[in-house]
Amino acid sequence: IEVEDFDLVVFGASGDLAHRKLLPALYHRDADGQMPEKARIICSARRDYTHDDFRDYAEKALKEHVKDLDDAHLKQFLARLYYVKIDIATAKGFEDLKTILEERPEVIRAFYLAVGPDLFGTISENLGRIGVVNSNSRVVMEKPIGKDGTSAKALNDTVGAVFAEDQIFRIDHYLGKETVQNLMALRFANALFEPLWNAAHIDHVQITVAESLGTGGRAGYYDTAGALRDMVQNHILQLLCLVAMEPPESMNADSVRDEKLKVLKALSPIDAQSADRLTVRGQYRAGASAGGAVPGYLEELGNNESRTETFVALKAEIANWRWAGVPFYLRTGKRLAQRVSEIVVQFQPIPHSIFDVEAGTITANRLIIRLQPDEGVQMQVMIKDPGPGGMRLRQVPLDMSFAEAFKVRNPDAYERLIMDVIRGNQTLFMRRDEVDAAWAWIDPILAAWAASKEAPKGYTAGTWGPSASIALVERDGRTWSEDD
Ligand code: BG6
């Protein structure tokens, strides 16, 4: 369905995000007929480009990142692109942006800040100063939103001085992933799960976001962030919220965000006393990945002093009636054995066996939601092994693979999210108080680590992280899912 007519301004248009994600996502939405005929995408950066130079640049990006690029659609899309040179530091060029925007005062205006967070404030102030922000405007902020609670507040304050909260779209691209949205469908469009979705029936939950790549060309940024800020504060806590929240009243943005906020507030604090027991930090050393030998993080960075973690495992607990006593084991890292993101919901064992089988034969049910790759849902159940040999039991997966079930292309998260910005739908975006609550839980962990004399534990690239991560779950008599 076509969205309302709009002008989308992309700051940082020559950057990596625009190149790899935003331009391809916009192309697909256009090719699928979702963009009104006159909609424009106004790209801005510091380079001295003409409109046509930028179109050439965009064409190259699309050729690199879009499979099955179609010539007619490509032409139509490139014609929507405009370029304005803006130097954010000196504020030169904002007037030119104003001239372009004022050609169409009546359409939706969205400003996408695909730049570092240090520029969010300056851009917003300038947009306010030149008078292009109206009631039909929205702004999109990319993570990281600050590096702790205090800086997040300052950042939200400056942007909030120009845009109202319902005009601010804080992107967490995990929320736009098809499989993550499917988590809500699974929980709330089926009667089967909800009665069992609590401490009485669930033993524990594991959330793993493992990457096989290293920090790539982003070591400079990454070293100031680390895995806890880069992945846990946002993506992983958002996943935890979707698994743990109470059923919202509706899919209305505030209903969903109110419930997520309650989960974040109910997280038991981890402080200097408990950090050693509940958290594990790691940093990769040289090793091997699918492509062959790879250097360690410190070599890549060219700095032997860095204590930045490239891996983190945590035991989180949610102190409320539904989840009391159910650990949520969270884990993420770079250069791990495999690229896999999944949520594992481990149910309790059956209370009593009527079968004459060896101990341990009957394994407890497990629901695995695979976010990527091989997106799908798997329920592990016990069945009778077919054949006349008596009641032999076996665990089998009831499997649903998105690729097999649906022959359609799996759209990238950004496609859905950018269109939601135009529609003004904030359900899949983070509200300010959620960001604050997430930092409130993360900050004491960062403080405990900063105060600790210990460096992150080394792990060999291509493995599942430091052995302390295995010990974290084994201490509780459990194992990470890949070890089962
Ligand atoms: C980003 C992080 O937010 O998410 C990156 O900054 C990470 O470090 C990326 O690689 C992972 O996203 P995806 O969609 O590839 O799982």
Boltz pocket constraint, residues with backbone or C-beta under 6 A from the ligand:
constraints:
  - pocket:
      binder: B
      contacts: [[A, 211], [A, 230], [A, 231]]
      max_distance: 6.0
